[in-house]
Amino acid sequence: MFTIEHEFDSTVITLVDDGGAPLQEDVIVNSFTECVTVEQYDPRTDRVMKITLSHAQVRDMSAALDLPEGVYAIREKDDRSAT
């Protein structure tokens, strides 16, 4: 299950673990103009852990979820058109 909320400066996606036990803590994804942050509470340390990704890293991660083992690079399309 997940929720999506549009805040003033970001889009917030909360991923709720509704699978089988043991359940993991919620994951909160904040998408800002310049980056994306991923946060999750760690009960072992009683702290929220946070990582920051560029939008290019998020794009690569999304592509990687559907690819087999290997090394990949995503090439940007050439936007120049012949006239």
WONOR-V263267 format. One record per residue. PHI is phi in whole degrees, 0 to 359 (none if undefined). NEAR is the number of other ideal C-beta (glycine too) atoms within 12 Angstrom. Layout:
PHI_NEAR / PHI_NEAR
This chain:
none_13 / 211_16 / 236_16 / 230_16 / 228_15 / 257_12 / 265_14 / 301_10 / 243_13 / 199_19 / 255_20 / 248_24 / 247_24 / 248_23 / 260_21 / 256_16 / 284_17 / 245_13 / 276_10 / 281_7 / 291_7 / 280_8 / 276_14 / 268_16 / 294_21 / 302_22 / 249_26 / 247_28 / 249_29 / 251_29 / 257_24 / 258_19 / 299_12 / 262_14 / 195_20 / 231_28 / 249_27 / 235_24 / 234_23 / 208_23 / 289_18 / 250_14 / 293_14 / 292_9 / 255_10 / 58_9 / 225_12 / 271_18 / 267_18 / 224_18 / 236_19 / 240_18 / 239_22 / 282_17 / 295_17 / 295_16 / 294_18 / 295_24 / 300_18 / 296_20 / 296_20 / 299_16 / 295_17 / 295_17 / 296_11 / 249_9 / 245_14 / 284_9 / 306_6 / 156_8 / 244_9 / 225_15 / 220_12 / 268_16 / 267_9 / 286_9 / 291_7 / 279_7 / 277_6 / 286_7 / 244_6 / 285_5 / 241_3
